[in-house]
Amino acid sequence: MKKEYNFSKGKRGAVVPAPKGKTRITIRIDDDILEWFRSEVDAAGGGNYQTLINDALHGHITRQQEPIEVILRRVVREELTAVR
């Protein structure tokens, strides 16, 4: 270990910049929710739990914007498939 380090060319912020269309944020999530997403990723053989959370949020928003008729058709279709 050196006695002194030169940080004169150091830069503040994230080491890896966020890709275009993505924003780095900090949020608080309940431990059990985070553990569920992590275990889902592990069960799938790997991946990124943050991507899984993003996909879940995106799916929720998409479903919230669906007309009630589309939701009812999807639910009826799922129920009929489950009965067969």
NORCORSUL-V83645 format. One record per pair of residues at least 12 apart in sequence whose C-alpha atoms are under 6 Angstrom apart, sorted by sequence separation. I is the first residue (numbers start at 1). J is the second residue. D is the distance in whole Angstrom. If there is no record, write none. Layout:
BEGIN
I;J;D, I;J;D
END
This chain:
BEGIN
37;49;6
END
